[in-house]
Each structure stands twice: as C-alpha cells, then as structure tokens.
Amino acid sequence: MAFSTIAHDVEDGILTVTLDRPDNLNAFTVTMADELEQTFREVNERDEVRAVIVTGRGRAFCAGMDLAAEGNAFGLDETQQPTLDAMADLDDPALQRVRDTGGRVTLAIYDCRKPVIAAINGAAVGIGASMTLAMDARIVSREARFGLVFGKLGITPEAASTWFLPRIVGMATALDLVYSASILDAAQTKDVGLANSVEDAERLITAARDLADRWTKERSPVSVALMRQMMYRNSAEPHPREAHRIDSLAMFETSIADGGEGVAAFRERRAAQFSSATSRMPQFYDEWLRRQDD
C-alpha cells in the first residue's frame, strides 16, 4: 500500500503506523485523514496483524491540523449549508466535505477489531490529541505535550472527542481540559488519566510493543476483537440486559470455536493453538454493528 502522509511497518504481528510529515510536525491533512481511515478499515481483514501502534516521525506526534492549507483550513466545503437531518446518513458522498475529518478517523478506530495504542513521541495538539482518545492506550515520551486547544481557535472539539474524553477522564476533568485549552506536559497527561505511562524517548516504541504483546500474544484474535467492541459498545447501552444479549451470543460462538481449543489446552497444560481470524467474525457480528449504527 502506497501512502503519502503515513508509513506502515509490520513486525511480529504488530502494525506500526507512523505519521510521516516530519517537516510539518506531522500536521494533519485531509489526505492523512483518508489514509488513516483506510488503514483502520482495512486492518480488520489483515489476519497477520494482531495490534496497531500509532506514532509520529521526528520530534512531534501530530501538531494538529495543517492550518497553512488554502481555503477552509479544516478541509470543509463552505459553499454547503448542512442541516442536522442531512447528517443522518454519514455514508452519503455529499457529506464528504461536511463531515469532520478527524471524526472519520476516530470512527474507523472505534470499529477496529485490533487493539490500538498511541505512542506519543512529542507534541500532540488538536486533532493530534483527540484522535488518540479513540485508541485503547496512550503511552507518552517525556518530551510529549498534549493539548485540546480548540477554544483558543474559536472552534469546538472534534473527532467525536466529546464522546471519548469524558469516558476516559470523567466529565469534570473533560470540561476543564476543553475550557482551559491547556497544553499538558507528559507528567500532567498521565496525572489526569490520559496516559498509561511516561517513558524515555528511546524506550517508547518498546513499551508500546510490550503492551501490545501483553494484550494480544497467544490470544484468540476473535476473542480480542469481540472484547474490544463489547467493552466500548455495551458500556454505552442504557441497560445491562443489552450487554447480556451480546455476551450470550459472543460466549456461545467463541465457546464452540477457539474456546474449545482454549479449554483443551488448559486441561492438557499446553499452549493453545487458536485458529480464528478477524476477517471471519461470528455470524451475529455484522448485524449487531448495523443495528447499533442505525
């Protein structure tokens, strides 16, 4: 796959996605949004990949939207007059330059069947920060900075961050972060609950890979995919009975697939040889997602 703003590298089942505009501090563009969305949609079918790490080339993770672009700095079509009703079908091609570009990326991350880890090597500002909120963990280098600075630009949070952020840090802290538009250093990012750990720069990717291994090595790929989606989706349901419905289907399907091998391996005191693949999800899976998204 040929990309112009990101780079891919797969090693031992881990796809490392590198934001690759170092001369521009990896500033976000519409093309980068397209390439990231494509990456997270297509990785679901790549059975050789069990986890994804996202990092930045050079001294920044992502310095936010590239405000040097001509026209609308956020890549939007100012000739349109979108309404709430018009946003009902997000797949409508007419909304391509109405939809927030960051949101296209974070919705693709949300739908991803593989754990996603941000390895934040430097400044993560604006969309550079908010895109990581859809990821399962954020590991930051000591040089990292994290800023949800929308208020300073007279705009609003994007990338569905008003959904993700309060779930990570709680509503009071989320409001403080977006009202104040503060830029946090690495220690502050961890203290408010946005980072799992702070690492020396030379150990950042190693720490991210260690976490990816702890989560996915010698695990059933379908089990991991279902756990990820069930945690995010079921926790947003208004009543636990909805979680119970999906838990029941997921338990049934996995118990007669990799679960049988897992139980046999446990009894025989050997390593399990799981054979499932995220390109072949259980039969209820697509219907579940469609019903949720309708």
C-alpha positions in Angstrom: 0.0 0.0 0.0 1.4 3.4 -1.1 0.7 6.3 1.2 2.0 9.9 1.1 1.4 11.1 4.7 1.8 7.9 6.8 4.0 4.8 6.8 3.3 1.2 7.6 5.6 -1.4 9.1 4.5 -4.9 10.3 6.8 -6.8 12.6 5.8 -9.9 14.6 2.1 -9.3 14.2 2.2 -5.6 15.2 1.4 -2.9 12.6 3.2 0.4 13.4 1.6 3.3 11.7 3.9 6.4 11.6 2.5 9.8 10.9 5.1 10.9 8.3 5.2 14.6 7.6 8.1 15.4 9.9 9.0 18.7 8.2 5.5 19.9 9.1 5.5 18.3 12.6 3.2 15.7 11.2 0.4 18.2 10.8 -2.9 16.6 9.9 -4.4 17.0 6.4 -7.4 15.7 4.5 -5.1 13.2 2.8 -3.8 12.0 6.2 -7.4 11.5 7.3 -8.2 9.5 4.2 -5.1 7.3 4.7 -5.7 6.7 8.4 -9.4 5.9 7.8 -8.3 3.4 5.1 -5.7 1.9 7.3 -8.1 1.2 10.2 -10.9 -0.1 7.9 -8.6 -2.5 6.0 -6.6 -3.8 9.0 -9.7 -5.7 10.1 -9.1 -8.0 7.1 -5.4 -8.4 7.7 -5.1 -11.6 9.8 -1.4 -11.3 10.1 -1.9 -8.1 12.3 -2.9 -8.5 15.9 -2.4 -5.0 17.2 -1.7 -1.5 15.9 0.7 1.2 17.2 0.4 4.8 16.0 3.4 7.2 16.4 5.0 10.2 14.7 8.1 10.7 12.7 10.6 13.2 14.1 10.1 15.4 17.1 6.3 15.6 17.0 3.4 13.2 17.2 1.0 15.5 15.4 0.9 19.3 15.7 -2.8 19.5 14.8 -4.5 20.5 11.6 -2.2 21.9 8.9 -3.6 25.5 9.0 -1.4 26.5 6.1 -3.8 24.8 3.6 -5.6 27.0 1.2 -9.4 27.7 1.6 -11.1 26.3 4.7 -8.3 25.3 7.0 -10.2 22.2 8.1 -10.8 20.9 4.5 -14.6 21.7 4.6 -16.8 23.0 1.8 -18.0 26.4 2.8 -20.5 26.5 -0.1 -22.7 23.9 1.6 -25.4 24.6 4.2 -25.7 21.3 6.1 -28.6 20.6 8.4 -29.0 18.1 11.3 -31.3 16.0 9.1 -28.7 15.9 6.3 -26.2 14.3 8.7 -28.4 11.2 9.2 -26.6 9.1 6.6 -22.9 9.6 7.2 -22.1 7.5 4.1 -23.7 10.0 1.8 -21.0 11.1 -0.6 -22.5 14.6 -0.5 -21.2 14.9 3.1 -17.6 14.1 2.2 -16.5 17.7 2.8 -19.0 18.4 5.5 -18.0 15.7 7.9 -15.3 16.4 10.4 -12.2 14.7 9.0 -10.9 13.7 12.5 -14.2 12.0 13.2 -13.9 9.9 10.1 -10.6 8.6 11.6 -11.8 8.0 15.1 -15.0 6.2 14.0 -12.7 3.9 11.9 -10.6 3.3 15.0 -13.7 2.7 17.1 -14.8 0.0 14.6 -11.3 -1.6 14.6 -11.1 -5.2 15.6 -7.5 -4.9 16.8 -6.2 -3.1 19.9 -4.8 0.3 19.1 -2.0 2.0 21.1 -0.8 5.6 20.7 2.9 6.0 21.2 3.1 9.8 21.6 6.6 10.9 20.9 6.2 14.6 21.0 3.6 17.3 20.6 0.0 16.1 20.2 -2.2 19.1 19.8 -5.8 19.5 18.5 -6.6 16.6 16.2 -3.2 15.2 17.1 -4.5 14.8 20.7 -8.2 14.0 20.0 -7.5 11.2 17.5 -5.7 9.2 20.3 -8.8 9.3 22.5 -10.4 6.5 20.3 -7.3 4.4 21.0 -7.1 1.8 23.8 -4.0 3.3 25.4 -1.7 6.3 25.2 1.9 5.9 26.1 3.9 9.2 26.1 7.5 10.1 26.0 8.9 12.5 28.5 9.1 15.1 25.6 5.3 14.7 24.8 2.8 17.5 25.1 -0.9 17.0 24.9 -3.4 19.8 24.1 -7.1 20.1 23.3 -6.7 23.6 22.2 -10.0 24.2 20.2 -11.1 27.0 22.5 -8.1 29.1 21.5 -9.0 28.8 17.8 -12.7 29.7 18.3 -13.9 26.2 17.3 -15.2 23.1 19.1 -13.9 19.7 20.0 -14.0 17.3 17.1 -13.1 13.7 16.2 -16.0 12.6 18.4 -13.8 13.6 21.4 -16.9 14.8 23.3 -17.9 11.1 23.4 -14.5 9.6 24.1 -12.9 12.2 26.5 -15.5 12.1 29.4 -15.4 8.3 29.3 -11.6 8.4 29.9 -11.2 11.2 32.5 -14.7 11.9 33.7 -17.0 14.9 32.8 -15.4 17.4 35.2 -11.9 16.9 34.0 -13.1 16.7 30.4 -14.8 20.1 30.7 -11.7 21.6 32.4 -9.4 20.3 29.6 -11.5 21.8 26.8 -12.5 25.0 28.5 -8.9 25.8 29.6 -7.3 24.6 26.3 -4.2 23.8 28.4 -1.2 22.1 26.9 -0.1 19.4 29.3 3.4 18.0 29.8 3.9 14.3 30.0 3.5 14.0 33.7 0.3 16.1 33.7 -1.0 14.0 30.9 -0.6 10.9 33.0 -1.9 12.6 36.2 -5.2 13.5 34.6 -5.7 9.9 33.4 -4.9 10.4 29.7 -1.7 8.4 29.6 -1.0 4.9 30.8 2.7 5.5 31.3 5.5 8.0 30.7 8.6 6.6 29.0 12.1 7.7 28.0 12.1 8.5 24.3 14.3 5.6 23.3 12.0 3.1 25.1 8.7 4.5 23.8 8.0 2.0 21.0 9.4 -0.9 23.1 6.9 0.0 25.8 4.1 0.1 23.3 5.1 -3.2 21.7 5.3 -4.8 25.2 1.7 -3.7 25.9 0.5 -5.0 22.5 2.1 -8.3 23.3 0.6 -8.5 26.8 -2.8 -7.9 25.3 -2.7 -10.0 22.1 0.1 -12.5 22.0 -1.1 -16.1 22.4 -4.7 -14.8 22.4 -7.6 -15.7 20.2 -7.9 -12.9 17.6 -11.7 -13.1 17.5 -11.9 -13.1 21.3 -9.8 -10.0 21.5 -11.8 -8.3 18.7 -15.1 -9.1 20.5 -13.8 -8.0 23.9 -12.8 -4.6 22.4 -16.1 -4.0 20.7 -18.2 -5.3 23.6 -16.4 -3.0 26.1 -16.9 0.1 24.1 -20.4 -0.6 22.8 -22.0 -2.5 25.7 -20.9 0.1 28.2 -22.7 2.8 26.3 -26.1 0.9 26.4 -28.8 2.2 28.8 -29.4 -1.1 30.4 -27.2 -4.2 31.2 -29.7 -6.5 29.5 -28.4 -5.3 26.2 -24.9 -6.3 27.2 -26.3 -9.7 28.3 -27.7 -10.3 24.9 -24.4 -9.7 23.2 -22.4 -11.5 25.9 -24.6 -14.6 25.4 -24.1 -14.6 21.6 -20.4 -14.0 21.9 -19.9 -16.7 24.6 -21.9 -19.2 22.5 -19.9 -18.5 19.3 -16.5 -18.4 21.0 -17.2 -21.5 23.1 -17.6 -23.7 20.0 -14.7 -22.1 18.2 -11.4 -21.0 19.9 -12.9 -21.6 23.3 -12.9 -25.4 22.7 -9.2 -25.3 22.0 -8.5 -22.9 24.9 -10.2 -25.3 27.4 -8.4 -28.3 25.9 -5.1 -26.6 26.2 -5.8 -25.6 29.8 -6.7 -29.2 30.7 -3.6 -30.6 28.9 -1.3 -27.9 30.3 0.0 -26.7 26.9 -0.1 -23.6 24.8 -3.4 -23.1 22.9 -3.3 -23.1 19.1 -6.1 -20.6 18.2 -7.3 -20.7 14.6 -9.9 -17.9 14.4 -9.4 -14.8 12.3 -10.8 -11.3 12.5 -11.6 -11.5 8.8 -14.1 -14.2 9.7 -16.2 -12.8 12.6 -19.1 -14.7 14.1 -22.4 -14.6 12.2 -24.1 -12.1 14.6 -21.3 -9.6 14.5 -22.1 -7.5 11.4 -25.8 -7.4 12.2 -25.0 -6.2 15.8 -22.9 -3.3 14.4 -25.5 -2.4 11.8 -28.3 -2.2 14.4 -26.1 -0.1 16.7 -25.2 2.3 13.9 -28.8 2.7 12.6 
